[in-house]
Every structure is written in structure tokens, then in C-alpha cells.
Amino acid sequence: MKKSEKKEKIVCVDCGRELLAEDEGYLWGKCQFCQKPVCFECAHYRGVYKKGLYLDDYVEALRLCKKCHVKEK
């Protein structure tokens, strides 16, 4: 890698922790609404009912950041 190339800094949206690009999928992932990086310690999950081609009904878990996670009333 050349010195002129800048390495983009990846930071968790919620806690501000620096994340490494090679750890994506192991220690952090992207919010499925806003596509911003969120570490697994800060991630919230929302279950969504889906109807598939081969399965009648199943639940898909969506990884969300704190901003995109809306509490139920």
C-alpha cells in the first residue's frame, strides 16, 4: 500500500469504538437500514415475519443501530 493512499477509519455508530475492516462479520456488521457500522455489543435486533418461496412463514432477524431501532409501544 502506498503512503498516499488513506486508510478509511471505521468507527461504531453507537459507542465510537474503532473497528478493523477484516473483522467485519466477526466483531461488527452493518445496520441493515442505514448501512453504518455497528459493533455486535451495541447491535439491536428486530424480528420480521417473512413469507418465503419454500417456507410458509419464518422470522428474519435484522441487525440495527440504536438510531434505527424503534421501541414498540
C-alpha positions as semicolon CSV with decimal commas, in nm:
position;residue;x (nm);y (nm);z (nm)
1;M;0,000;0,000;0,000
2;K;0,131;0,342;-0,092
3;K;0,173;0,616;0,164
4;S;-0,050;0,845;-0,041
5;E;-0,347;0,607;-0,002
6;K;-0,551;0,689;0,308
7;K;-0,695;0,404;0,507
8;E;-1,055;0,482;0,600
9;K;-1,124;0,473;0,972
10;I;-1,423;0,256;1,065
11;V;-1,600;0,355;1,386
12;C;-1,906;0,210;1,560
13;V;-2,204;0,445;1,525
14;D;-2,324;0,390;1,883
15;C;-2,017;0,362;2,106
16;G;-1,742;0,514;1,886
17;R;-1,508;0,214;1,909
18;E;-1,258;0,178;1,624
19;L;-1,322;-0,131;1,413
20;L;-1,094;-0,321;1,175
21;A;-1,213;-0,392;0,820
22;E;-1,101;-0,757;0,836
23;D;-1,320;-0,817;1,145
24;E;-1,646;-0,747;0,960
25;G;-1,885;-1,033;1,027
26;Y;-1,688;-1,148;1,333
27;L;-1,690;-0,845;1,565
28;W;-1,909;-0,597;1,380
29;G;-2,161;-0,565;1,100
30;K;-2,362;-0,300;0,919
31;C;-2,702;-0,172;1,023
32;Q;-2,948;-0,310;0,770
33;F;-3,139;0,020;0,744
34;C;-2,871;0,292;0,732
35;Q;-2,569;0,069;0,637
36;K;-2,346;0,227;0,905
37;P;-2,104;0,003;1,101
38;V;-2,217;-0,116;1,444
39;C;-2,027;-0,349;1,679
40;F;-2,204;-0,663;1,800
41;E;-2,205;-0,536;2,161
42;C;-2,413;-0,231;2,059
43;A;-2,630;-0,401;1,794
44;H;-3,004;-0,433;1,844
45;Y;-3,212;-0,691;1,661
46;R;-3,568;-0,681;1,530
47;G;-3,757;-0,989;1,412
48;V;-3,961;-0,956;1,093
49;Y;-4,210;-1,216;0,969
50;K;-4,146;-1,320;0,609
51;K;-4,320;-1,550;0,366
52;G;-4,079;-1,746;0,152
53;L;-4,098;-1,950;-0,163
54;Y;-4,041;-2,283;0,013
55;L;-4,125;-2,191;0,373
56;D;-4,470;-2,068;0,471
57;D;-4,370;-1,822;0,743
58;Y;-4,032;-1,756;0,902
59;V;-3,868;-1,487;1,111
60;E;-3,573;-1,290;0,978
61;A;-3,354;-1,106;1,231
62;L;-3,247;-0,757;1,126
63;R;-2,934;-0,603;1,280
64;L;-2,995;-0,238;1,369
65;C;-2,809;0,050;1,529
66;K;-2,957;0,241;1,824
67;K;-3,085;0,521;1,599
68;C;-3,274;0,287;1,364
69;H;-3,409;0,061;1,641
70;V;-3,754;0,187;1,735
71;K;-3,911;0,065;2,058
72;E;-4,255;-0,087;2,040
73;K;-4,540;0,094;2,214
